[in-house]
């Protein structure tokens, strides 16, 4: 039998093991390639993704706290504080400093439950919540003892704060009285997690004065800081404020303080690790100097209050357009908005219809004050001449199929010229002047004086409902033809016309300068230039008749009480004015609105005033000369008294 081939060739097996197998070599390369990929991956992670991992670590381990800066102050034109900030004191507890106490209390609570032998024990999370509330109540009891109160912890609010805002102080008591603040400062230890926290809230030294103009703020839970680092970090924000009305709203960006903040490292449970990594203090916002004169404002509001009716006053510097007074009644006490408006206070404001700023949003027929514009339009378009006698006023005239009366049937003025028609407010004269001029011409003239549009004052919610009608408007909106009676009504400021008190103040300021438009502003600057717009276009003779009629209104006409009553007379002051009484139809009848517009001195105008006071009884005789003119007179008196002796009139803030 032949021998095994392997036995015959003992070296052959050794040779086969020494030879290189292609499959083995392939796996060498595969393993080497995998090792190379792993090495490249490690190198990539170490060299190129280090910043990414560092950022992830930073986001996971750091927290940012933002604190709003105080708002800027608001001043009147003489530098007196109208809106500022007052300290607001609260008792807060820093929960992140109570970790050890929470743990000890949790152990005690868990032991107590287990000792009861009850099989249905609360969950661990529930026992932690109970423990936290127990610890916080102990600290609150310490405050109760000092302040002689009996406050209790709101467990639900505490739980929300702990889970969402652990790094922010938890407020136990808010808006402390000064004596409570003093007692706590004296009794609380410096290193206690229980501290008195001081923030700021809005302060209104004159309470309700200029409430609609100044506006109010509300809580803003979403403050932000564009240039403070840590934008990608989990952020906790202290509540700030945002302007909601008036100047607080329009100039909110200027008044807003610069947000400060702190960045902390935190442990895995979210508790902060001191010291902070970065910190920046909040900065107060920029101040605002308004054009308001608080002395004139207080006088205007006091006089409006005496009427016990709704109304508005606007006073303007004729030369610059700066608004000296912008009053509206009914109003509200701004202090009730600080730190927040209660439901009861809001309901009261609503019930009194006090939200509306009648000076810029109250739309009323201008009544006979519009006769000044009718006169300008008639003169400018040569429909009448200033010396013409165009009517014989017997108290009534027929236009179309209707009888139109002068001063509700009480006026009989005879042969009358423009000057006396203005002074005595002769309706018959202006019916005829309006018919000669034409409705569309009157509307175009009113538009030339910008009575058909908002003034653009720096306030929110200025109405756009003012109306200067014409023939096309009536056809389009009412699908009715324009009648001569519509023109007659329009000529005396009745019918469809609607304007605001501020518009009429701008109008009379423009007439005082002999120009067509006054741009009002609530911002005061030392270098505010004199305004100049297009000329009205009247000749010197025509202007003399117009202004003479307005001055005659206050010396012999419908507002002669300003000079015949010694209590109202301002010695040496010549006032050019115009009264008006307009009617507003309501569901219960017709309400009158008393108007008075004026400027002074008549020969060198400095200040223009418009007053509108609304009656509250249907059918009540509410004439501009009797109700509105004395309010304007009080504003003028204060203005010129201050001019003669500025230091003698320093308005003091209201204390109650």
Secondary structure, DSSP 8 states (H G I E B T S, - for coil): ----HHHHTHHHHHHHHHS--HHHHHHHHHHHHHHHHHHHHHHHHHHTSHHHHHHHHHHHHEEEEEE------EE-TTS-EEEEEEEEEEEEE-GGG-HHHHHHHHHHHHHHHHHTT-SS---HHHHHHHHHHHHHHHHHHHHHHHHT------HHHHHHHHHH-TTS-EEEE-S--HHHHHHHHHHS-TT-SEEEEEEEEEE-TTTTTTHHHH--EEEES----SSSS-TTSEEEE--EEEE-SHHHHHTHHHHS-B-EEEEEEE-TTS-EEEEEEEEE--B----EEBS--HHHHHHHHHHHHHHTS-EEEEEEETTT-BEEEEEEES---GGGGSS---HHHHHHHHHTT-SS-HHHH--B--GGGGHHHHHHHHHHTTSS-TT---EEE-SEEEETTEEEESGGGT---EEE-HHHHHHTT-HHHHHHHHHHH-HHHHHHHHHHTTTTS----S-TT--S--B---HHHHHHHH-----HHHHHHHHTT-TT-BB-HHHHHHHHHHHHHTBS----BSB--TT-------B----HHHHHHHHHHHHHHHHTSTTTHHHHSTTT--TT--EEEEEEEEEEEETTEEEEEEEEEEEESSSS--EEEEEEEE-SSTT----IIIIIHHHHHHHHHHHHHHHH-GGG--------
